[in-house]
Amino acid sequence: MPRVHRSDLVLPDYENLPLGTLQHRIRSLSEEQLRELVAYEEAHAQRTPVLELLNQRIRSLQEGGRPSSGDQSATPETAPPASGGSPVGEASQSPSSNPPPHGVPAQPARPKGDRQP
């Protein structure tokens, strides 16, 4: 089978679809289209759960299943953009702290085992 390019895939943004969404989106694909996705997946990410899902759907079609109707031109779900920026600034940073109880380089503390009665 010839190599399939990302822009030629039947599912828009295939690589970024969550597994649950992919499971529903492949129901309308033919066996040939599924095989193209398998070839693409094997040549690129090789995600085991995705390959298992695609191969299971191919087996289902071979056993008499039929593709359902559906529109693959719909844009897949995407995560909302990051809000960006950190709310921490000079006014909201933590106050300076005292040196740790185990000492500082100029005044090292003694280990507890060195106490003498």
Rosetta silent file (secondary structure, phi, psi, omega in degrees, C-alpha in Angstrom):
SEQUENCE: MPRVHRSDLVLPDYENLPLGTLQHRIRSLSEEQLRELVAYEEAHAQRTPVLELLNQRIRSLQEGGRPSSGDQSATPETAPPASGGSPVGEASQSPSSNPPPHGVPAQPARPKGDRQP
SCORE:     score description
SCORE:     0.000 S_00000001
   1 L     0.000  133.583 -179.581    0.000    0.000    0.000 S_00000001
   2 L   -65.218  154.548 -179.949    1.427    3.423   -0.913 S_00000001
   3 L   -66.641  135.930 -179.867    2.371    5.730    1.910 S_00000001
   4 L   -98.437  134.066  177.913   -0.446    7.959    3.024 S_00000001
   5 L   -91.741  151.722 -177.857    0.299   11.596    3.817 S_00000001
   6 H   -52.568  -41.707 -177.762   -1.308   13.350    6.784 S_00000001
   7 H   -70.910  -15.820 -179.783   -3.226   15.766    4.543 S_00000001
   8 H   -93.375   -2.101 -178.327   -4.730   12.815    2.606 S_00000001
   9 L   -67.385  145.323 -177.218   -6.245   11.119    5.663 S_00000001
  10 L   -71.113  -25.858  179.338  -10.013   10.710    5.639 S_00000001
  11 L  -101.236  121.469  177.142  -10.355   11.999    9.217 S_00000001
  12 L   -63.155  136.325  177.201   -9.398   15.636    9.788 S_00000001
  13 L    55.948   37.492 -177.460   -6.796   16.010   12.535 S_00000001
  14 H   -49.481  -45.047 -173.944   -6.685   12.212   12.962 S_00000001
  15 H   -63.982  -23.626 -176.491   -3.498   12.248   15.052 S_00000001
  16 H  -102.508    4.529  179.657   -5.023   14.464   17.743 S_00000001
  17 L   -75.350  133.170  173.296   -8.351   12.682   18.168 S_00000001
  18 L   -64.755  153.727 -176.339   -8.879   11.091   21.590 S_00000001
  19 H   -56.325  -41.878  179.579   -9.393    7.321   21.441 S_00000001
  20 H   -62.778  -39.780  177.963  -13.067    7.580   22.430 S_00000001
  21 H   -69.613  -42.511  179.906  -13.772   10.076   19.655 S_00000001
  22 H   -59.542  -39.620 -179.993  -11.799    8.027   17.141 S_00000001
  23 H   -56.790  -40.021 -179.880  -13.891    4.979   18.038 S_00000001
  24 H   -79.946  -35.265 -175.929  -17.051    6.804   16.972 S_00000001
  25 H   -71.651  -28.195 -177.504  -15.550    8.555   13.958 S_00000001
  26 H   -79.874   -9.043 -178.224  -14.287    5.351   12.289 S_00000001
  27 H   -62.369  -25.360 -177.747  -17.772    3.791   12.211 S_00000001
  28 H   -94.358    2.714 -176.331  -18.556    5.557    8.936 S_00000001
  29 L   -90.035  150.533  175.735  -15.329    4.481    7.187 S_00000001
  30 L   -80.929  169.127  179.127  -14.969    1.739    4.611 S_00000001
  31 H   -60.985  -40.087  179.756  -12.527   -1.127    5.014 S_00000001
  32 H   -63.294  -42.263  178.520  -10.167    0.511    2.507 S_00000001
  33 H   -65.689  -38.456  177.249  -10.189    3.793    4.430 S_00000001
  34 H   -64.598  -40.240  178.817   -9.526    1.944    7.675 S_00000001
  35 H   -64.377  -34.191  175.701   -6.586    0.126    6.088 S_00000001
  36 H   -64.819  -41.154  177.359   -5.153    3.498    5.037 S_00000001
  37 H   -64.928  -39.802  177.966   -5.381    4.669    8.649 S_00000001
  38 H   -62.056  -45.814  179.794   -3.708    1.446    9.830 S_00000001
  39 H   -61.496  -42.254  178.712   -0.877    1.944    7.314 S_00000001
  40 H   -64.396  -45.550 -178.777   -0.446    5.551    8.418 S_00000001
  41 H   -63.074  -42.987  179.729   -0.504    4.613   12.102 S_00000001
  42 H   -65.882  -32.148 -179.662    2.035    1.811   11.613 S_00000001
  43 H   -81.398  -15.787 -175.205    4.346    4.153    9.696 S_00000001
  44 L  -119.831  -89.771 -170.620    4.142    6.915   12.273 S_00000001
  45 L   -82.348  -30.885 -178.140    3.028    6.673   15.902 S_00000001
  46 L    54.071   45.672  178.521    2.338    2.918   16.222 S_00000001
  47 L   -76.950  116.095 -176.158   -0.094    3.486   19.101 S_00000001
  48 H   -57.130  -47.986 -179.577   -1.224    0.027   20.184 S_00000001
  49 H   -60.810  -36.028 -179.868   -4.726    1.021   21.392 S_00000001
  50 H   -69.130  -44.479  178.799   -5.397    2.847   18.112 S_00000001
  51 H   -62.423  -40.469  178.249   -4.173   -0.075   15.992 S_00000001
  52 H   -62.682  -42.378  179.738   -6.307   -2.499   18.012 S_00000001
  53 H   -62.950  -46.695 -179.165   -9.354   -0.267   17.543 S_00000001
  54 H   -65.141  -44.336 -179.688   -8.822    0.059   13.785 S_00000001
  55 H   -66.442  -35.465  176.628   -8.160   -3.649   13.287 S_00000001
  56 H   -64.274  -40.587  179.633  -11.236   -4.569   15.347 S_00000001
  57 H   -67.882  -36.922  176.102  -13.386   -2.345   13.152 S_00000001
  58 H   -61.853  -44.458  178.034  -11.900   -3.964   10.012 S_00000001
  59 H   -61.053  -40.151  179.431  -12.781   -7.413   11.419 S_00000001
  60 H   -61.715  -41.508  178.218  -16.297   -6.185   12.158 S_00000001
  61 H   -68.039  -36.639  179.388  -16.732   -5.060    8.540 S_00000001
  62 H   -68.085  -26.864 -179.869  -15.338   -8.369    7.253 S_00000001
  63 L   -88.766    8.657  174.789  -17.905  -10.218    9.369 S_00000001
  64 L   113.405   -3.667  177.613  -20.778   -8.356    7.713 S_00000001
  65 L   -66.381  157.805  179.202  -20.873   -5.025    9.456 S_00000001
  66 L  -124.794  148.041  175.322  -21.604   -1.943    7.398 S_00000001
  67 L   -63.731  141.351  177.170  -20.286    1.605    7.680 S_00000001
  68 L   -87.007  168.030  177.144  -22.772    3.943    9.293 S_00000001
  69 L   -78.217  153.138  179.828  -23.649    7.320    7.891 S_00000001
  70 L   174.765  157.345 -178.947  -21.683   10.256    9.165 S_00000001
  71 L  -110.029  113.467 -178.206  -19.977   13.466    8.172 S_00000001
  72 L   -86.884   -0.418 -178.976  -16.187   13.429    8.526 S_00000001
  73 L   -83.684   -8.781  179.229  -15.816   17.089    7.584 S_00000001
  74 L   -66.578  142.259 -179.986  -16.840   18.244   11.068 S_00000001
  75 L   -72.145  131.694  179.766  -14.000   19.698   13.070 S_00000001
  76 L   -70.649  165.181  178.483  -12.890   17.390   15.885 S_00000001
  77 L   -63.325  143.049  175.290  -12.884   18.440   19.491 S_00000001
  78 L  -133.809  152.089  178.046   -9.910   20.478   20.543 S_00000001
  79 L   -70.931  147.937  178.208   -8.701   21.555   23.932 S_00000001
  80 L   -66.096  153.396  179.996   -9.280   25.203   24.788 S_00000001
  81 L   -64.898  152.106  179.168   -6.251   27.446   24.379 S_00000001
  82 L   -65.261  144.297 -178.443   -4.042   27.935   27.407 S_00000001
  83 L   -69.018  -27.285  175.333   -4.873   31.014   29.447 S_00000001
  84 L    74.996  152.036  176.630   -1.195   31.978   29.370 S_00000001
  85 L    74.399  154.056  178.176    0.861   33.929   31.787 S_00000001
  86 L  -107.191  136.847  178.734    1.510   33.339   35.434 S_00000001
  87 L   -75.876   -4.086 -177.926   -0.496   35.160   38.094 S_00000001
  88 L   -83.814  131.417  177.018    2.620   35.299   40.300 S_00000001
  89 L  -143.219 -172.279 -178.716    4.408   38.636   40.456 S_00000001
  90 H   -60.471  -35.917 -178.121    6.455   40.647   42.914 S_00000001
  91 H   -73.785  -22.111 -176.168    3.329   41.561   44.874 S_00000001
  92 H  -112.932    7.994  179.437    2.188   37.948   45.178 S_00000001
  93 L   -78.091  161.304 -176.629    5.448   36.082   45.735 S_00000001
  94 L   -72.571  152.725  179.059    6.152   34.393   49.044 S_00000001
  95 L   -70.594  157.597  177.621    8.038   36.266   51.761 S_00000001
  96 L   -65.492  151.049 -175.726   11.691   35.505   52.347 S_00000001
  97 L  -114.453  165.734  176.083   12.218   32.795   54.923 S_00000001
  98 L   -74.968  161.194  178.452   14.605   32.144   57.773 S_00000001
  99 L   -62.348  155.237 -179.273   17.514   29.753   57.258 S_00000001
 100 L   -63.057  154.465 -176.292   16.716   26.058   57.643 S_00000001
 101 L   -67.556  -14.073 -178.329   16.938   24.557   61.153 S_00000001
 102 L   -88.678    6.933  174.687   19.829   22.308   60.187 S_00000001
 103 E   104.422  171.237  177.173   22.200   25.275   59.808 S_00000001
 104 E  -126.415  165.401 -177.186   23.760   27.325   57.092 S_00000001
 105 L   -54.380  -34.677 -179.756   27.269   27.091   55.633 S_00000001
 106 L   -75.557  -25.796 -179.840   28.547   29.842   57.948 S_00000001
 107 E  -136.368   75.281 -179.113   27.013   28.166   61.042 S_00000001
 108 E   -65.133  143.187  177.387   26.647   24.446   60.465 S_00000001
 109 L   -82.209  157.549  176.946   24.463   22.607   62.954 S_00000001
 110 L   -90.807  141.669  174.618   25.732   19.631   64.883 S_00000001
 111 L   -60.974  152.687 -177.015   24.184   16.227   64.217 S_00000001
 112 H   -62.644  -26.896 -178.226   21.916   15.015   67.023 S_00000001
 113 H   -72.902  -10.077 -177.744   24.243   12.152   67.839 S_00000001
 114 H   -89.582    3.384 -179.377   27.004   14.576   68.988 S_00000001
 115 L   -69.994  138.591  177.529   25.171   15.735   72.129 S_00000001
 116 L  -116.265  138.143 -178.077   27.008   15.060   75.325 S_00000001
 117 L   -71.179    0.000    0.000   25.253   14.727   78.694 S_00000001
